[in-house]
């Protein structure tokens, strides 16, 4: 894949910044997945909800709309890494609420 094929990235995005974004996404995915699995297991063990009901949400239009909206907000925060200025060698900058979109 060439730089020209990555048209969604800002011109000044460096390899280091891309690597930082990938590592952050990987860490976030792991934490979110582990929390989701634990919650599902706790709910089913307590008999609060069955696994079938959890699976049925995958086709629920209202649930999917909310999930997509949350994904858009999350991606906007992550893409800030690509566009904001700062020390490229430093860790990810803290997210101030006023900067979230």
C-alpha positions in Angstrom: 0.0 0.0 0.0 1.4 3.4 -1.0 1.0 6.7 0.6 -1.2 7.8 -2.3 -3.6 5.0 -1.4 -4.0 6.3 2.2 -6.0 9.3 1.1 -7.8 9.6 4.5 -4.5 10.4 6.3 -3.2 14.0 6.7 -0.1 14.8 4.6 2.1 15.2 7.7 1.2 11.8 9.3 4.5 10.0 10.0 5.2 6.3 10.4 5.8 6.9 14.1 2.4 8.5 14.4 0.7 5.7 12.5 2.5 3.1 14.7 1.4 5.0 17.8 -2.2 4.9 16.5 -2.1 1.2 15.8 -0.7 0.4 19.2 -3.3 2.6 20.9 -6.1 0.9 19.0 -4.7 -2.6 19.8 -4.6 -1.8 23.5 -8.0 -0.3 23.5 -9.5 -3.3 21.6 -8.0 -5.7 24.1 -9.4 -3.8 27.1 -12.8 -3.4 25.5 -13.0 -7.0 24.5 -12.0 -8.3 27.9 -14.6 -6.1 29.6 -17.3 -7.1 27.2 -16.6 -10.8 27.6 -16.6 -10.5 31.4 -19.9 -8.6 31.4 -21.6 -11.1 29.1 -20.3 -14.0 31.3 -21.5 -12.3 34.5 -24.9 -11.6 33.1 -25.4 -15.1 31.8 -24.1 -16.8 35.0 -26.5 -14.8 37.1 -29.4 -15.6 34.8 -30.1 -12.0 34.0 -30.0 -12.5 30.3 -29.4 -15.4 28.0 -26.7 -15.7 25.4 -29.4 -15.7 22.7 -30.7 -12.3 23.8 -27.2 -10.9 23.6 -26.7 -12.3 20.1 -30.1 -10.9 19.0 -28.9 -7.3 19.6 -26.7 -7.7 16.6 -29.8 -7.2 14.4 -31.5 -4.5 16.5 -31.6 -1.2 14.5 -31.7 1.1 17.5 -28.8 -0.6 19.2 -26.8 -0.6 15.9 -27.4 3.1 15.4 -26.2 3.9 18.9 -23.2 1.7 18.5 -22.3 3.4 15.1 -22.6 6.9 16.7 -20.3 5.8 19.5 -17.8 4.4 17.0 -17.9 7.7 15.1 -17.1 9.6 18.4 -14.3 7.2 19.2 -12.7 7.4 15.8 -12.8 11.2 15.9 -10.8 11.1 19.2 -8.3 8.6 17.7 -7.8 10.6 14.5 -6.8 13.6 16.6 -3.5 11.8 17.1 -3.0 12.2 13.4 -3.7 15.9 13.2 -2.6 17.5 16.5 0.8 19.0 17.1 3.0 17.9 19.9 6.1 16.0 20.8 6.2 13.1 18.4 8.5 11.2 20.8 6.3 11.7 23.8 3.4 9.5 24.8 -0.1 10.1 23.6 -1.4 13.4 24.9 -4.2 13.4 27.4 -7.6 14.0 25.9 -9.2 17.1 27.3 -13.0 17.0 27.1 -13.2 20.3 25.2 -11.1 18.7 22.4 -13.4 15.7 21.9 -15.7 15.9 19.0 
